[in-house]
Amino acid sequence: MDIKVHAIYFAQLNGHGPFVRVVDPSVDLVKTNSYLRGRGTLEKIMGVIFDWMPAEFEFILGEGSRIVSTTEADAIVTTLQATYKSKHVHLVADRGACLGVQPIWLQTMGATAKVLLLKAPEGGGIMTRCCARILEESEEFAGNKFNEGQCTEKVLSLGGDADEIWMGSCWRLEVELTGVVGGGWGSLGEEIGEKEGEGKGEESCSESSEDLLFAIIA
């Protein structure tokens, strides 16, 4: 059986600044694990000394956000909290080449959420998908069970009236990439240069820089 493992992981530094992508979703972590376990003693020592790993197995992305500083991000959050009268405002900084590999899935547990696009390359944007959860009768289990209901989609882009959207009551919120710009990224990896060599874009996830900034407000 051919098993592959890919991860989507974001982190924030000490509760300040935006959440930034930490793990490259195009890297198969099973292959990385096999490589690490198969190294000889000398290769292990050299890898530790020089903090080096072949590019095809390296899954940790660079340092913190470069699209917005921590001070700027905190100021944006404060402004949005006042504007939308909500304490639950989170900024997300991402790379289009990474988002195009896998969408971001968030379990919002039925909360009403707003997605606000703040920065994007010219001609690019994001698509949000809000999926409800419905209670249905189940023949497999005694009683009822929850199933995914209807999903509502909305494309957000800058320079128009669609840069923000209230998603309503979502059980799962998805954020995908949409649009094509000079850098080569498009919708859901169609033009993404992935590390596995199947992409068509100019930059892979790890080679790219942050070019998307959006806020999730609940």
Buried (B, 14 or more C-beta within 10 A) or exposed (E): EEEEEBEBBBEBEEEEBBBBBBBBBBBBBEBBEEBEEEEEEEEEEEBEEEEEBEEBBBBEBEEBBEBBEBEBBBEBBEEBBEEBEEEEBBBBBBBBBBBBBBBBEBEBEEBEBBBBBBEBBEEBBBBBBBBBBEEEEEEEEEEEEEEEEEEEEBBBBBEEEEBBBEBEEBBBBBBBBBBBBEBBBBBBBEBBBBBBEEBEBBBBBBEBEBBBBBBBBB
